[in-house]
Amino acid sequence: MIISRTPFRISFLGGGTDLPSFYQEEEGAVISTSIDKYMYITLNDRFDETYRLSYSKTEICNRVEDVQHPIFKRILELYSKQALEKSQGCGLEMISMADIPSGTGLGSSSSFTVGLLHAMKAHLGLYPKAEDLASEASRIEIEDLGEPIGKQDQYAAAYGGMRFIRFLPTGEVSVDPVVFRARQKRELEASLLMFYTGKRRSASEVLSDQKKKTSSGQNREALRAMRDMAYDLRKLLEEDKPLSQFGELLHRGWELKKTVASGVSLPEIDEWYSRAREAGAWGGKVLGAGGGGFLMMMAPADKKDGIISELSELRPVPVGLDSWGSKVIFVG
C-alpha cells in the first residue's frame, strides 16, 4: 500500500500570468505557498483484475477505458500496464481524501493530480523529483485533458513552501524559494484569515473568459501589473518589511484581478471584503480563479476577532503554512 500527502496552496500575487495566453508572449510570475491542508491518495493492489476508484463517487471497472474520472483514467492509461506487470495481473484500488472540498480555490485538482501521480510512481518503485511531478501533472491537466488552467498549482503542490515561480515564453518553469525569517513566517500565519463562503464554482469558466481577454489584449496591462507585484512581494519579504505592506499589495492585486475576467467576484463577495477592510483588515482576495470558495484576508492579530465577528455568516478556517511539497508518507 502507498499513501501520498500533497498540500493545497494559497496564491498571493501574479495568478493568471501562468496561463499560456500570457506567458507565451512575456514572462509570468507568481508567489504562492503550500498550506497545512492536504490531499491524500491511497493506492493498493486489488485481489482481482478490476479497478476500484473512490472519490466523491465510487467506480468499479473491468477496463481502464470504462473509467469515468478523467484524471484517474489518464494516469491509468499511462501506467496501468506497468502496474499489471508488477503485480502479475492484479488491478488497483485508488482512494482520494481531502481536508478541503474541491472547487474552493486552493488548487485541489492539481494537488490531486500531483498526489495520484506520486503514489502511482511510488507503487512502481520510481522516485520522481518535484520538477518531474509538476511538469508531468501540468502536461496531463493542460495538454492531455485540455483544461484551460495555468501551471502554478502543479508546481506549488509538488515543491511546497513559499515559492517565487516564473513561467517563461519557452515553456520552462523556474521555481525559487522565497527567503524569509522564521519570525516572519509566524507573523504571517498569525495575520491570515480564511473564510469559507459556501460558494463552489468551476475555475474553467472564469479562466476561459480570461484567456479570451488576454489573447485579445484586453487585460494584458492588468496582468503585467499583477506579475510585477509578485516581484514586489518577494522583495518585501526578503527585506523584512512590515506585513501591512504585504496586505496593501494584496488589496491592490485583488482590485486588478477583478478586471481580468468576468465572474472573478460577486456583489456578495465585494460586500464581505469591504466589511472586513472596515473592521481592520489590510487586504485580501478570493483564492483561485474567483467567484467563490475561500475569501482570504490579512489583518493585525488584534483585529482578527473583530473581523470574524463582523463576518459571522461565513465559516472561518484556521490555516498554517507548510514547508513541504508532495510526499509519500506510507509504504507497506
C-alpha positions as CSV (number, residue, x, y, z in Angstrom):
1,M,0.0,0.0,0.0
2,I,1.1,3.5,-0.8
3,I,-0.2,6.7,0.7
4,S,0.8,10.2,-0.6
5,R,0.1,13.5,1.0
6,T,0.1,16.6,-1.2
7,P,-0.6,20.1,0.1
8,F,-3.1,22.7,-1.1
9,R,-1.9,26.2,-1.8
10,I,-2.6,29.8,-1.4
11,S,-1.6,32.0,-4.3
12,F,-0.9,35.6,-3.2
13,L,0.0,37.6,-6.3
14,G,0.6,37.0,-10.1
15,G,-2.2,34.5,-10.6
16,G,-3.3,34.5,-14.2
17,T,0.2,35.1,-15.6
18,D,0.8,31.3,-15.5
19,L,-1.6,30.8,-18.4
20,P,-0.1,30.2,-21.9
21,S,-2.1,33.1,-23.3
22,F,0.1,35.4,-21.2
23,Y,3.5,33.7,-20.7
24,Q,3.9,32.6,-24.3
25,E,4.3,36.3,-25.1
26,E,6.1,37.5,-22.0
27,E,7.2,36.1,-18.7
28,G,4.7,35.4,-16.0
29,A,5.4,35.2,-12.2
30,V,3.5,34.3,-9.1
31,I,4.2,34.0,-5.3
32,S,2.3,31.2,-3.6
33,T,2.7,29.0,-0.6
34,S,1.6,25.5,0.4
35,I,-0.6,25.2,3.5
36,D,-1.4,22.7,6.1
37,K,-4.4,21.3,4.3
38,Y,-3.9,18.2,2.2
39,M,-5.0,15.8,-0.5
40,Y,-4.4,12.1,0.5
41,I,-4.1,9.3,-2.1
42,T,-4.1,5.7,-1.1
43,L,-3.1,3.1,-3.7
44,N,-3.1,-0.7,-3.3
45,D,-3.2,-3.8,-5.4
46,R,-6.7,-5.4,-5.8
47,F,-7.2,-9.1,-5.3
48,D,-8.7,-9.4,-8.8
49,E,-8.1,-7.6,-12.1
50,T,-10.7,-4.8,-11.6
51,Y,-10.1,-1.1,-10.8
52,R,-11.9,0.4,-7.8
53,L,-11.7,4.2,-7.6
54,S,-13.1,6.1,-4.7
55,Y,-13.5,9.9,-4.7
56,S,-16.9,11.7,-4.3
57,K,-18.2,8.7,-6.1
58,T,-17.1,5.1,-6.4
59,E,-16.3,3.3,-9.6
60,I,-15.5,-0.4,-10.1
61,C,-14.4,-1.0,-13.7
62,N,-13.0,-4.1,-15.5
63,R,-11.2,-2.0,-18.0
64,V,-9.3,1.4,-17.9
65,E,-11.3,2.7,-20.9
66,D,-14.5,2.4,-18.7
67,V,-13.2,4.7,-16.0
68,Q,-15.2,8.0,-15.9
69,H,-13.0,10.2,-13.7
70,P,-10.7,12.0,-16.3
71,I,-7.5,12.2,-14.1
72,F,-7.7,8.7,-12.7
73,K,-8.3,7.5,-16.3
74,R,-5.4,9.3,-17.8
75,I,-2.9,8.2,-15.2
76,L,-4.1,4.6,-15.6
77,E,-3.8,4.9,-19.3
78,L,-0.2,5.9,-18.8
79,Y,0.8,3.5,-16.1
80,S,-1.7,0.6,-15.7
81,K,0.3,-1.7,-18.0
82,Q,3.4,-1.4,-15.8
83,A,1.3,-1.8,-12.7
84,L,-0.2,-5.0,-14.1
85,E,3.2,-6.4,-14.9
86,K,4.5,-5.6,-11.4
87,S,1.5,-7.1,-9.6
88,Q,1.3,-10.1,-12.0
89,G,-2.2,-9.3,-13.2
90,C,-3.9,-7.6,-10.2
91,G,-5.9,-4.4,-10.6
92,L,-5.7,-1.4,-8.4
93,E,-7.6,0.3,-5.6
94,M,-7.2,4.1,-5.6
95,I,-8.8,6.3,-2.9
96,S,-8.7,10.0,-2.5
97,M,-9.5,12.0,0.6
98,A,-9.0,15.7,1.2
99,D,-9.1,18.2,4.1
100,I,-11.0,20.8,2.0
101,P,-13.7,20.3,-0.7
102,S,-12.8,20.8,-4.4
103,G,-13.8,23.9,-6.3
104,T,-12.8,26.3,-3.4
105,G,-9.7,28.0,-4.9
106,L,-6.9,26.0,-3.2
107,G,-5.6,24.2,-6.2
108,S,-7.3,20.9,-5.3
109,S,-7.4,19.5,-8.8
110,S,-3.7,19.9,-9.3
111,S,-2.9,18.6,-5.8
112,F,-5.0,15.6,-6.7
113,T,-3.1,15.1,-10.0
114,V,0.3,15.5,-8.4
115,G,-0.6,13.2,-5.4
116,L,-2.0,10.5,-7.6
117,L,1.0,10.6,-9.9
118,H,3.3,10.5,-6.9
119,A,1.5,7.5,-5.4
120,M,1.5,5.6,-8.8
121,K,5.2,6.2,-9.4
122,A,6.0,5.1,-5.8
123,H,3.9,1.9,-6.4
124,L,6.1,1.2,-9.4
125,G,9.3,1.8,-7.4
126,L,10.0,5.2,-9.0
127,Y,11.2,8.2,-7.1
128,P,10.4,11.4,-9.1
129,K,11.8,14.8,-8.3
130,A,9.4,17.7,-7.7
131,E,10.2,19.2,-11.1
132,D,9.3,15.9,-12.8
133,L,6.0,15.6,-10.8
134,A,5.0,19.2,-11.5
135,S,5.9,19.0,-15.2
136,E,4.0,15.8,-15.9
137,A,1.0,16.8,-13.8
138,S,0.9,20.1,-15.9
139,R,1.0,18.1,-19.1
140,I,-1.7,15.8,-18.0
141,E,-4.1,18.5,-17.0
142,I,-3.4,21.1,-19.6
143,E,-2.3,19.2,-22.7
144,D,-3.9,15.7,-22.3
145,L,-7.2,16.8,-20.7
146,G,-7.4,20.2,-22.2
147,E,-8.2,22.1,-19.0
148,P,-7.9,25.9,-19.5
149,I,-5.8,26.3,-16.4
150,G,-2.3,27.5,-15.7
151,K,0.8,25.8,-14.3
152,Q,1.3,27.4,-10.9
153,D,-0.8,24.9,-8.9
154,Q,1.1,21.8,-10.0
155,Y,4.4,23.4,-9.1
156,A,3.1,24.7,-5.8
157,A,1.8,21.3,-4.9
158,A,5.0,19.4,-5.9
159,Y,7.6,21.8,-4.4
160,G,5.8,23.2,-1.4
161,G,6.9,26.1,0.8
162,M,6.8,29.8,-0.1
163,R,7.8,29.9,-3.8
164,F,8.5,32.5,-6.4
165,I,7.6,30.8,-9.7
166,R,8.3,32.2,-13.1
167,F,6.7,31.0,-16.4
168,L,8.9,31.6,-19.4
169,P,7.9,32.0,-23.0
170,T,9.9,28.9,-23.8
171,G,7.5,26.9,-21.7
172,E,10.1,26.4,-19.0
173,V,9.2,27.0,-15.3
174,S,11.7,28.4,-12.8
175,V,11.0,27.7,-9.1
176,D,12.8,29.5,-6.3
177,P,12.3,29.6,-2.6
178,V,11.3,33.0,-1.0
179,V,13.9,33.5,1.7
180,F,12.4,35.0,4.8
181,R,12.8,34.6,8.5
182,A,11.0,32.1,10.8
183,R,9.7,35.1,12.8
184,Q,8.1,36.5,9.6
185,K,6.5,33.1,8.9
186,R,5.0,33.1,12.4
187,E,3.7,36.7,12.0
188,L,2.3,35.9,8.5
189,E,0.5,32.8,9.8
190,A,-0.9,35.0,12.7
191,S,-2.2,37.6,10.3
192,L,-4.0,35.2,7.9
193,L,-7.8,34.7,8.0
194,M,-9.6,32.3,5.7
195,F,-13.4,32.2,5.4
196,Y,-15.3,29.6,3.5
197,T,-18.0,31.4,1.5
198,G,-20.1,28.3,0.9
199,K,-19.9,29.0,-2.8
200,R,-18.2,26.5,-5.1
201,R,-17.5,27.2,-8.7
202,S,-15.8,25.9,-11.8
203,A,-12.5,27.7,-12.4
204,S,-12.6,26.7,-16.0
205,E,-15.4,29.2,-16.8
206,V,-13.5,32.1,-15.3
207,L,-10.2,31.1,-16.8
208,S,-11.7,30.6,-20.3
209,D,-13.0,34.1,-20.2
210,Q,-9.6,35.4,-19.0
211,K,-7.9,33.5,-21.8
212,K,-10.1,35.2,-24.4
213,K,-9.4,38.6,-23.0
214,T,-5.7,38.0,-22.7
215,S,-5.4,36.8,-26.3
216,S,-7.2,39.9,-27.5
217,G,-5.0,42.2,-25.3
218,Q,-7.9,43.5,-23.2
219,N,-6.4,42.6,-19.8
220,R,-2.7,42.3,-20.6
221,E,-1.8,45.5,-18.8
222,A,-3.5,44.4,-15.6
223,L,-1.8,41.0,-15.7
224,R,1.5,42.6,-16.3
225,A,1.0,44.8,-13.2
226,M,0.0,41.7,-11.2
227,R,3.1,39.9,-12.3
228,D,5.2,42.9,-11.2
229,M,3.5,42.9,-7.8
230,A,4.8,39.3,-7.3
231,Y,8.3,40.7,-7.7
232,D,7.5,43.5,-5.3
233,L,6.2,41.0,-2.7
234,R,9.3,38.8,-2.9
235,K,11.4,41.9,-2.3
236,L,9.2,43.0,0.6
237,L,9.5,39.6,2.3
238,E,13.2,39.3,1.7
239,E,13.8,42.8,3.1
240,D,11.6,42.1,6.2
241,K,9.2,45.0,5.5
242,P,6.0,45.4,7.7
243,L,3.2,42.9,7.0
244,S,0.9,45.8,6.5
245,Q,2.7,46.5,3.2
246,F,2.0,42.8,2.2
247,G,-1.7,43.3,2.9
248,E,-1.8,46.5,0.9
249,L,-0.2,44.7,-2.1
250,L,-2.8,42.0,-1.8
251,H,-5.5,44.7,-1.8
252,R,-4.1,46.3,-5.0
253,G,-3.8,42.9,-6.6
254,W,-7.4,42.0,-5.8
255,E,-8.6,45.2,-7.3
256,L,-6.7,44.4,-10.5
257,K,-7.8,40.8,-10.5
258,K,-11.4,41.7,-10.7
259,T,-10.8,43.4,-14.0
260,V,-9.1,40.5,-15.8
261,A,-12.2,38.3,-16.3
262,S,-15.9,38.2,-15.6
263,G,-17.1,36.2,-12.6
264,V,-14.0,36.8,-10.5
265,S,-16.1,38.4,-7.8
266,L,-19.7,38.7,-6.9
267,P,-21.6,41.6,-5.2
268,E,-21.9,39.5,-2.0
269,I,-18.2,38.8,-2.0
270,D,-17.4,42.5,-2.5
271,E,-19.6,43.3,0.5
272,W,-17.8,40.8,2.7
273,Y,-14.5,42.1,1.6
274,S,-15.5,45.7,2.3
275,R,-16.8,44.8,5.7
276,A,-13.5,43.0,6.6
277,R,-11.5,46.1,5.5
278,E,-13.7,48.4,7.6
279,A,-13.1,46.1,10.5
280,G,-9.3,46.5,10.2
281,A,-8.1,44.1,7.5
282,W,-5.2,45.3,5.4
283,G,-6.3,43.5,2.3
284,G,-7.1,40.1,0.8
285,K,-8.6,38.3,-2.1
286,V,-10.8,35.4,-3.2
287,L,-8.5,32.4,-3.7
288,G,-8.2,30.6,-7.0
289,A,-9.9,31.9,-10.2
290,G,-12.5,33.6,-8.1
291,G,-16.3,33.5,-7.9
292,G,-16.5,31.6,-4.6
293,G,-14.5,29.2,-2.5
294,F,-12.4,30.9,0.2
295,L,-12.0,34.6,1.0
296,M,-8.6,35.2,2.4
297,M,-7.8,38.4,4.4
298,M,-4.7,39.7,6.1
299,A,-5.1,41.7,9.3
300,P,-3.2,42.7,12.5
301,A,-3.6,40.0,15.1
302,D,-5.6,42.2,17.4
303,K,-8.2,42.9,14.7
304,K,-8.9,39.2,13.8
305,D,-11.6,38.5,16.4
306,G,-13.5,41.6,15.3
307,I,-13.3,40.6,11.6
308,I,-14.5,37.1,12.4
309,S,-17.4,38.6,14.4
310,E,-18.2,41.0,11.5
311,L,-18.3,38.2,9.0
312,S,-20.2,35.8,11.3
313,E,-22.2,34.4,8.5
314,L,-19.0,32.9,7.0
315,R,-17.1,29.9,8.4
316,P,-13.5,30.8,9.5
317,V,-11.0,28.0,8.7
318,P,-7.7,28.1,10.6
319,V,-4.7,27.7,8.3
320,G,-0.9,27.4,8.7
321,L,1.9,27.5,6.2
322,D,3.5,24.2,5.1
323,S,7.2,23.9,4.1
324,W,6.9,20.7,2.1
325,G,5.6,19.6,-1.2
326,S,4.0,16.2,-2.2
327,K,5.4,13.3,0.0
328,V,4.9,9.6,0.2
329,I,4.0,9.2,3.8
330,F,3.4,5.4,4.0
331,V,4.7,2.4,2.2
332,G,3.5,-1.0,3.4
